[in-house]
Amino acid sequence: MMQTPFIVASYAIAITGVLGLFAVSYVQMRRAERQAAALRKERRGQ
């Protein structure tokens, strides 16, 4: 039995998961930065 397809599939799943996690984290970071900037701008205006 050849294990190559299983190894390739496991690498594909792992890489997809890591890239997905990176993308979600990046989007959340950008959203938090925008919220922090808006809060700073709001506090400066008071």
Phi, psi and omega in degrees: 000128180275133181267354184305314180299324180289322179294315179298317179297318180293321175296319180297317179295316181295315181294318178298318179296317179295315179295322177296316178298318177300314182297315180296317180296319180296316180297316179295323178296315180297320179296316180295322178295319178297318179295320179294320178294320178295321179294317177298317180297319180295317181290327178294327183286344183279000000 
